[in-house]
Amino acid sequence: MAPFGTFYTYPQNFRVQRAKAVAALNGLEVVEDPNFKFRETNASPEYLAKFPLGKVPGFETADGFCLAESAAIARFLAASGPKAAQLLGADVKTAAKIDEWVFFEEAELVGNLIPLLLMAVLGLRPFDQGLYDMHVANFERALRRVEVGLEGGRRFLVGDKVTLADVMVGGALFFAGKFLMDSEMRGTVAPSVEGYLRGLLEVPEVGGAFGELVLCEARKKPE
């Protein structure tokens, strides 16, 4: 039987890791296109016919249904299997809280992480100290919001089982831990976050998608 769907992506894309965790929770087989080459494949006429902005990742189901935008892909996978009610919420208010976290992480976590990655790690944008400080401050503000969500020793952000909210927020924080969310930030801004992330990795499907937790001691800056 053909896999449920195929990702077009570069290796170790945290957005795809999140979607793979959701797929695993729902018992869906998904694969990556082994022939994908970043900035070549996604600039080809064939790719652009499926994903007009050339965004990565792209996702295509076995029957040819195509999606871009990683949050939409993850939500589609969450809705496509037997754990849809758990992952997306069994009632309208629970679903709304899960969506709130998903919209939050895309705007407030990922929205501030990517400029920092481009400036301070990859060198794809000129380093600007003012912009760097602004995005760090915004990220720390968002991290404090996650800390509030974990008050009382909560293991999950919504309810007592892993949901799409945890996979999406957790995935952004797993990524941030590699280059930005250093020991000082974890200790002073969000002391509950490391334990939360380690707890998420104890969920087999999440741990299988993300692997080991990697946390930097000091945030990376241009040399």
N, C-alpha and C positions, 0 to 999 in steps of 0.2 A: 504494500500500500504506500502511495506517495505521502511524503510529509505534509502536515497541515499547511505549512507555508515556508517561504524562504526569505532570509534577510540579505539585503545588499549592503555591505558594510565593511569597514576596515577592522582589524583585530582589536580586541579589548575595548570596544566602544561601550561605555557604561550605560548608554541608552538601550543598547541591545541586550546587555546583561540583565537589565531590569525586565525587559520584555520576555527574555528567556525564563526568568524566575516565575513570571506570571503564567507562561505557557506550561511550565513544569507543574505548577500547582494545579492546573486544569487538565493535566494529562495529555497535552498536545505536543506532538513532535514537530519541532522547527529546526531548520538548518540554515547555514550561511552559504552563499554562493562562493565556491572556492576560486572562481575566476575573476572576482571583483577586484578592480584596481582603482583606488581613490584618485579622483580628478581625471581619470580616463574613462572608466565605465560610466560614471555618473555625468559625463559630458557628452556621451554618445547619443545619437538620435533615438536609438532603441530605448535607452533608459529614460530620456526626456519625454518620450511618448507615454510612458507609464507614470513618471513622476516629473511633471513639467518644470519644477524649480531645480531639479537635479539634487534634491536634498538627500542626505545620508543620515540615518538608515532609510532605505525603502523596504517595504514588505509586500510580498505577493503570495496569495494563497494558491493552492493547487488548482483551483478553478479560475485563476486569473484576476481575482479581485486585488487591487493595488491600493496601498495606503502609504502616505508619508506622515510626518509629524510623530515623534516618538511617543508622546502621551496618548495620541489617538490609537497608535498601534497597540500599546500596552492595554488600553481600555477595551479594544476589540478582542484581544486575546482573553482578557478577563471575562468578557461576556460570552465567550464561545465554548465554554466547557461546564462540567458539572458543579464547579465551585463558584459559579457566577454570583450567586446570592451572598456568599461569604466575602468574595473579593470586592464586589461593588455595592453591597448593602441590600438587605432583605426588605427594607422599607424606605420610604422617600426621605425621611430625616437622616437615617444612617447613610444613605447614598449621597445626600447633600454634604455631609461632613467629610466623607471620603473624597468627594470631588473638591471640596474646599482645600484639603491638603494637597491634592494633585495640582490644582491651579497655583497654590502657594509655592510649591517647590519649583515649578517651572519659572515663575516670575521672580521669586525672592532668593531661592538658592541657586538654581542653574543660571538664572539671569545675571547674577553677580559672579558666579564661578567662571563662566566662559571668558569674559573680558580679562580676568586675572590670569587665566591659563594662557591666553594669547599674548599678553604683555610680559608676564613674569616667568613663564616656563618655556613656551615655544618660540618666543621672540618674533611672532608674526605681526605684532603691532608695536609701534614705538612706545617705550616705557614712559609713562607720565605719572609722576609721584602723586599729584593731586587726584587723578582718576583712580590710581591704585588704592590710595587711602579711602576714597569714597566707597569703592566696591567692597573693600575689607570691612568697613563700618556697616555697610548694608548687609553683608553676609552675616556678620556677628549679630545684628539686630534680628535677622531671620532665625539664626541659631537659638537665640533666646526664646523665640516663639516655639521652637521644637522642645526646648527644655520645659516650658510651661505645659506643653502637651504630655509630658512624661511625669508630671507631678504625681506624688503618691506611689511611686515605684511601678508605674504602668509599664507593661511589657510591649503593648501595641498602642497605636495612636487612636484607633477607633474600635471599641469592643474588646473582646477577649481572644480574638484570633487574628492572624495576619490578614491584611487587606491590601488592596491596591495602594492605599495611602502609605503603608509601611514600605512596600517595594519601591515606590517612586521617591519618597523622602529618603529612605535608607540608601537607595542607589546613588542619589546625589551626594550624600554624606560619605559613603564609601569612597567616591571619587574625590571629594574635597579632602579627605584624610591623607591622600597621597602627596599633596603639595601645599595645602593652605591651612587646614584645621590642625594646627600643631598642638604640642602638649600644653603650652600656655593658654591657648584659646580653649582647649577642651577643659582645662582645669578651672578657668575663671568665668567663662561664658556659659558653658553647658556641661557641667560635671556628670550629668546622667547619660550623655549621648554615647560614650564609649560602651557602657554596659548595654545600652539599647541595641547598638549595632552588633555586639557579640551575641546577644540574644536572638537577633534576626538570623544570624548565620547558623544558629542551632536548628532552624527550620530547614530540613534537608534540601528542599527545592531551591531555597534562597542561597544556602551555602554552596550548592552545586553550581549555581549560576555565577556567583561572585568570587568564590574561592576564599583564601585567607584574608583577614583584615590587615591592611597595611596603613599604618599611621606615622606621619612624619613627626619628628621631634621639633624641627624648626621649619617654618614655611619657606618655600623656595622663592628667591628673588633673583633678578638679573645679576650676573657677575660683573 
